[in-house]
Amino acid sequence: MRFFKFYILIAFVTAFFSCKKDSNSITLTPNFYIVNGSVADSAETLILFSSSDTVIYNVVISSTYYLSSKALITVGVSDESRVSYNSAYNKDYEPMPTGAYSFKDTITATTTSVYDTIVVSIYKHALSADKEYMLPIKIVDADGNKIDSANSTIYLHTVNSAFAGIYSSSGSKTATR
């Protein structure tokens, strides 16, 4: 019986100290980022036009965790990001003209999904074929939630090239734009 009381005491002490809060605990605060945004692989964000005048690009925004309530996520064009990119990678992208693109600048993140999509339309007729443009889209506000600074911008860009243009079905270049 004495050993039984000793085991009860040990179990109680173990349970008491195992309930102590860990000072290095993990917080489950949502952190917003752009899934398909990356500086390292800018080939994935290269906008190539077919014979159509409009290219549609889906920017996927995600949260690391489900939200406890809805949140209004705001995105915008970040010319500072273009300037930084040009400096870091020794490029000379020009800002994409305002009339060359359109997208909805807000989405409402819900409690039932961690992904949302912003549809970006880019119009070839508003761009010069002999210039390289960049459209950096950045998460500006996440309704009080955190924003992952390393993955909050996507760098959509065009490239001028001797091969750029409109081609016929036989492979002959018919126009430069």
N, C-alpha and C positions, 0 to 999 in steps of 0.2 A: 504494500500500500504506500510505503514511503517513496518508492521509485515512481509510482503513478503520480503522486503529488509533484515530484520533481519534474517529470515530463510535462505536466500541465503548466508548471511555472516556466519552463524553457519554451514551450509553445506560445504562451502568452507574451513573454519578452521578445521572442522572434517576431510575432505578429505586430507588436507595438512598434518595434524599430523598423520593420519593413514598410510600414505605412508612412514613414517620414518622407516628406516631399524632396525630390531631387532638385537641387539648386540649378542644375544644367538641363532642365526639362525642355522639351521641344514645344514650340507654339505652333498651332495649326492655323495661322493667319493666312488667308489667300494672298497670293503673289501673282500679279498679272504679267504676261509676256506674249510676244508674237512668236507663234510656233514656227512659221516658215521664214522668219527674219534671221539673217546671218550676214555678218560682214566677211567672214572667212571664205564663203563660197558664193561670190557675187554672180556666178554663172547661173545659179538657180533663180535669180531675180532679174535676169536679162529679159527685156521685152522685145520679142520678135513679131513683126507684123506679117500676116499673110496678105492675100489680096483684099481682105476686109479692111475697112477704115478703123475699126474699133477692136481693141484687145481687152478682154476681161481678165482681171487677176484677182484671185481670192486671197485676202489677208486673213489668216486664222489667228484669233486672239484666244488665249486660254488662261485659266486660273489654276494654280497648283492644288487647290482644294475646292470642294463645293462651298458655295456661299450660304450664309445663314439667312440672308435677305437679298432682294434684288439690288443691283448696283448699276449706275449709269457710267459707262466707260466712254471717254472722249479721246479721239485721235485727231492729229493734225499734221500738217506738213512742217518739217523741221529743217529749215535751210541751214541752221548751225551744224546739223549732222552732215549735210552735204559738204560744207566747208571743211569740217574735221576729216571727213572721208578723203576728200581731195588731197589734203595735207598729209595724212597718214600713208596713203597709197600712191602718192605722186601722180594723181589724175587731174583732169581738168573738166569734170562734168559741169554743165551749165544747169541752172535751175529749170525744171520743167515749167513751161508757161502755164499760167492759171487756166486758160481755156483748153489746155491739152488733156485734162483729166477731170474726173468727177468721182466722188464717193461720199457716202453718208458718214458724218463725223462723230456720230454717237451710236452706241448699241446698249441695250439693257441686258446685262448678264443676269441669269436667273439662278434659282436654287436647284434646278434639275439638270443642269448641264455645265460642264467646265469649258466648252468650246463655243465660240461665236465667230461668224465670218463677216468681214466687211468687203463688199464687192467694189473693186476699183476699175473704172473704165478709162482707157487711154486712147486718145484720138490721133491717128496718124496725120490727118490733114492739118493739124495745128503744130506740127513739128517739122523742122528742116532736116532733110536727109543727111546733110553734111555736118551736123552737130551731134554731140553726145550729151544726153540729158539725164538728170537724176531726180527722182521723186522719193525723198525719204519720208516715210509715214511713221509717226511715233505715237505711243500711248502717252497722252498728256495728263489725264486724270482718271483715277479708278474709284471715285466716290469714297475716298478715305481708306481704301485698301492699298497695299503695297504694290509697287511697280518694279519689276526686275530691270534695273538700269542697264545691264549687259545685253538684254534681249528685248528691249522695248521699241526698237526701231527696225523697219525693213527698208532696204535700199533698192527700190525699183529703178532700173536704168535702161537706156537705149545705147546703141553703139553705131557710129557711122562706119561704113565699109564700102569698098568698091563692089561688093557682092549684094549690098542692100538694094532692094527695089521690088518691083512687081514682075513676075515671070509668067510666061505662057505655059500651057501644058507640055509643050515640046522642050521646055527648059531655056528658052530665049528670054533675055531681059527685055521687058516692054516699056518700063518707066523707072525713074529713080525713086518715086514715091508711090 
